[in-house]
Amino acid sequence: MRKAQALAMAAAAIVGLGAAMWSSAQESSGSAAVLGGKLPDGYRDWKLISVAHEEGSLNDIRAILGNEIAVKAYREGTLPFPDGAIIARIAWAYVPSEENNKAFGRTQSFVAGHPTNVQFMVKHSREYASTGGWGFAQFNDGAPSHVTATACYACHVPVKDRDFVFTRYSP
């Protein structure tokens, strides 16, 4: 009986270790994909962290998404974010909705228009030590942009006390 229990416990440990290694590999491959110039598979299915509207010359609306590691850190208030966290920002032109505005009888409804770009922040404290532990990437029309990680980092320095992350979690 003890031998059977020991075998069952060993099997459970192996399965648990395998699952943890698989999950870690998935997160690493997402990080590698982003900074290797590819959009990570399934990023559009990540959980919503917040939304934003940027005025001025950008005049866009944005959805900020996070992988499981990032969302867990947001929910728990963990700073700095743990390695493996990936935050995505998807932006669209901000345009009036003719259909909705007809129903309202005035211009008051705005929706996402054409997409402008997708940006990613990938946390790996050792690999990106020179940029606050974050790697940055931007994609325009699905292709890597010429925007550099150091340029992105410079804009994030004012929020260093929040681990260089602008977006706050919107429950």
Protein Blocks (a to p, Z undefined) as FASTA:
>chain_A
ZZmmmmmmmmmmmmmmmmmmmmmmmmmmmmmmmmnopacehklmpccfbdcddehjlopa
ddddddfklmmmmmnopacddehiacddddddddddfklmmmnopafbdcddddfbdcdd
dddfklmmmnoopacdddeehiacfbdfklmmmmmmmmmmnoopabacdZZ
